[in-house]
């Protein structure tokens, strides 16, 4: 298998994991959200932190195999 093939497999696996976890981590406590009249605002600060940690771990594991 070529290197580009491995990269596509890893990207696919990461996308599947994110898709499965999105329902769970879509709106965590700590996310800023408010609604006033017709305007609603959602800033997913905790979701961003969790996704960052997950991606860091995944890429650290992938980096060990190189």
Secondary structure, DSSP 8 states (H G I E B T S, - for coil): --HHHHHHHHHHHHHHHHHHHHHHHSS-TT-EEEEETTEEEEE-HHHHHHHHHHHHHHHHHHHHT-
